[in-house]
Amino acid sequence: MKSVELREPSFWVLTALAGGRSHGYALIQETKSLSSGRVELKVPTLYAALDRLREQGLVAPDGDEVTDGRLRRFFRLTDDGAARLREEIERMEANARQAKSRLRMRPTQVARKAMA
């Protein structure tokens, strides 16, 4: 069965966790940084994504710790999560290759292919 495309917040959460275990607030900051500011997760969105990813076995709770005087819940990427992230990267790269190939074609070539 083919995997369904990851939602962008889920993609960035998995990407952030590929760098190591992390807590919610740090994940919000890391996803914003990794996405060059394109993804700014709100707390409800982050935890909804984490719940979905946990249910799918892609992330797992990794304990609670006091960090900067606050109790933080940590999460980690599972082996299945790393495999799913690799699949998504391969899917995105294949899409990008197709798009680049089309951009390199002259407009008349694209029109002829569409008519064939």
HUCORQUI-V159873 format. One record per residue. N is the residue number from 0. RES is the residue in one small letter. PSI is psi in whole degrees, -180 to 180 (* if undefined). D_LAST is the distance of its C-alpha to the last C-alpha in Angstrom with 1 decimal. Layout:
n=N res=RES psi=PSI d_last=D_LAST
n=N res=RES psi=PSI d_last=D_LAST
This chain:
n=0 res=m psi=134 d_last=31.2
n=1 res=k psi=144 d_last=29.1
n=2 res=s psi=144 d_last=31.1
n=3 res=v psi=144 d_last=30.5
n=4 res=e psi=136 d_last=29.8
n=5 res=l psi=142 d_last=33.2
n=6 res=r psi=151 d_last=34.3
n=7 res=e psi=-45 d_last=35.0
n=8 res=p psi=-41 d_last=38.8
n=9 res=s psi=-41 d_last=38.8
n=10 res=f psi=-47 d_last=36.7
n=11 res=w psi=-33 d_last=39.3
n=12 res=v psi=-46 d_last=42.3
n=13 res=l psi=-41 d_last=41.2
n=14 res=t psi=-44 d_last=40.6
n=15 res=a psi=-44 d_last=44.1
n=16 res=l psi=-18 d_last=45.7
n=17 res=a psi=-21 d_last=44.1
n=18 res=g psi=-6 d_last=46.7
n=19 res=g psi=168 d_last=49.5
n=20 res=r psi=152 d_last=51.3
n=21 res=s psi=162 d_last=51.7
n=22 res=h psi=168 d_last=53.1
n=23 res=g psi=-53 d_last=51.5
n=24 res=y psi=-42 d_last=52.6
n=25 res=a psi=-35 d_last=51.6
n=26 res=l psi=-38 d_last=48.1
n=27 res=i psi=-46 d_last=47.7
n=28 res=q psi=-43 d_last=48.6
n=29 res=e psi=-41 d_last=46.6
n=30 res=t psi=-37 d_last=43.3
n=31 res=k psi=-44 d_last=43.8
n=32 res=s psi=-49 d_last=44.5
n=33 res=l psi=-34 d_last=41.6
n=34 res=s psi=12 d_last=39.1
n=35 res=s psi=37 d_last=40.5
n=36 res=g psi=-3 d_last=41.9
n=37 res=r psi=-29 d_last=38.7
n=38 res=v psi=114 d_last=40.1
n=39 res=e psi=94 d_last=43.6
n=40 res=l psi=136 d_last=44.5
n=41 res=k psi=158 d_last=47.3
n=42 res=v psi=-48 d_last=49.7
n=43 res=p psi=-38 d_last=48.5
n=44 res=t psi=-43 d_last=44.8
n=45 res=l psi=-50 d_last=45.9
n=46 res=y psi=-29 d_last=48.0
n=47 res=a psi=-43 d_last=45.4
n=48 res=a psi=-45 d_last=43.0
n=49 res=l psi=-40 d_last=45.8
n=50 res=d psi=-46 d_last=46.6
n=51 res=r psi=-46 d_last=43.0
n=52 res=l psi=-36 d_last=42.8
n=53 res=r psi=-44 d_last=46.2
n=54 res=e psi=-31 d_last=45.4
n=55 res=q psi=-4 d_last=42.3
n=56 res=g psi=18 d_last=44.6
n=57 res=l psi=-25 d_last=42.9
n=58 res=v psi=161 d_last=46.0
n=59 res=a psi=148 d_last=49.7
n=60 res=p psi=146 d_last=52.8
n=61 res=d psi=38 d_last=54.8
n=62 res=g psi=167 d_last=58.2
n=63 res=d psi=141 d_last=59.9
n=64 res=e psi=155 d_last=61.8
n=65 res=v psi=121 d_last=63.6
n=66 res=t psi=127 d_last=61.8
n=67 res=d psi=39 d_last=63.3
n=68 res=g psi=6 d_last=65.7
n=69 res=r psi=145 d_last=63.1
n=70 res=l psi=124 d_last=62.1
n=71 res=r psi=138 d_last=58.5
n=72 res=r psi=124 d_last=56.4
n=73 res=f psi=152 d_last=54.4
n=74 res=f psi=156 d_last=51.1
n=75 res=r psi=157 d_last=49.4
n=76 res=l psi=133 d_last=46.0
n=77 res=t psi=171 d_last=46.1
n=78 res=d psi=-40 d_last=44.5
n=79 res=d psi=-36 d_last=41.9
n=80 res=g psi=-41 d_last=41.3
n=81 res=a psi=-40 d_last=40.8
n=82 res=a psi=-42 d_last=38.3
n=83 res=r psi=-38 d_last=36.4
n=84 res=l psi=-42 d_last=36.4
n=85 res=r psi=-43 d_last=35.0
n=86 res=e psi=-43 d_last=32.2
n=87 res=e psi=-39 d_last=31.4
n=88 res=i psi=-44 d_last=31.5
n=89 res=e psi=-40 d_last=29.0
n=90 res=r psi=-45 d_last=26.6
n=91 res=m psi=-40 d_last=27.0
n=92 res=e psi=-41 d_last=26.6
n=93 res=a psi=-42 d_last=23.3
n=94 res=n psi=-43 d_last=22.0
n=95 res=a psi=-39 d_last=23.4
n=96 res=r psi=-43 d_last=21.8
n=97 res=q psi=-45 d_last=18.3
n=98 res=a psi=-44 d_last=19.1
n=99 res=k psi=-40 d_last=20.7
n=100 res=s psi=-44 d_last=17.8
n=101 res=r psi=-39 d_last=15.6
n=102 res=l psi=-30 d_last=18.5
n=103 res=r psi=-21 d_last=18.9
n=104 res=m psi=146 d_last=15.4
n=105 res=r psi=152 d_last=15.8
n=106 res=p psi=-36 d_last=14.5
n=107 res=t psi=-34 d_last=12.4
n=108 res=q psi=-41 d_last=10.7
n=109 res=v psi=-43 d_last=10.1
n=110 res=a psi=-43 d_last=8.8
n=111 res=r psi=-41 d_last=6.3
n=112 res=k psi=-40 d_last=5.2
n=113 res=a psi=-33 d_last=5.6
n=114 res=m psi=-21 d_last=3.8
n=115 res=a psi=* d_last=0.0
